Amino acid sequence: MSKSKSGKGGNGGLSADDLAIIAGVVVVIGDILALWAVIQAKREDDAADAEAQANTSAYRGARKKRKSS
């Protein structure tokens, strides 16, 4: 991983290996953020399903009470 001394590369004197490592780190950070987003979406879906189930159960319970009265 030797650094270029010419300075004409336009990349701040970073070698190709250095740029590859930096790109790899950026990709890993992006993957971690994507995984976090998927986990959060799953939690929101589970919470919405639980709320919908509770609302359905409450509606059915209220409906049964009206019929029996």
N, C-alpha and C positions, 0 to 999 in steps of 0.2 A: 504494500500500500504506500508507494512513494508518491509524494506530492509533486505536481508539475511546478517548475520554476519559471516557465516562460511568461505566464500571466496573460497570454493572448487567448486562452480558452473561453473566457467570458464566464467562467464558473467559480471565480474567486480562488483559483489555485487548488481546487479539489480534484482528486483523481477520480477515475471512473469507479474504482472500488468504493471510495468514500461516498460518491453519489448513490451507488447501489445500496449501501448500508442505510443511508438517509431515506431513500425511497422505501426500503423494506420496513423501516420503523414507521413511516407514515401509513403504509398499508396495514400494519398490525394495529395501529391506533384506530384506523378506519374500521377494521373488522371488529374490534372491541366495541366501538360505538354502535355498529350495526347490531351486534348481539344484544347489547343493552336495550336498544330500541325494540327488538323483537320480544325480549323478556317483558318489557313494560307494556307492550301491546297485548301480550298474552294475559297479563294481570288485569288489564282493563277489560278485556273480553270476558274473563272469568267473573269479574265483579259485575259486569253488565248482565251476564247470564244469571247470576245469583239474584240480582235485583229483579230481573224479569220473572224468575221463578217465584220469588216472594210476592210480587204483585199479582201474579196469576193465582197463587194459593189464597191470598187475601180476597181476591175477587170471587173465587169459587166459594170460599167460606161465607162471605156476605150474601151471596146469591142463595146458598142453601138455607141460611137463616131466614131470608124473606119468604122462601117457599114454605117453610115449616110453620110460619107464624099465621 
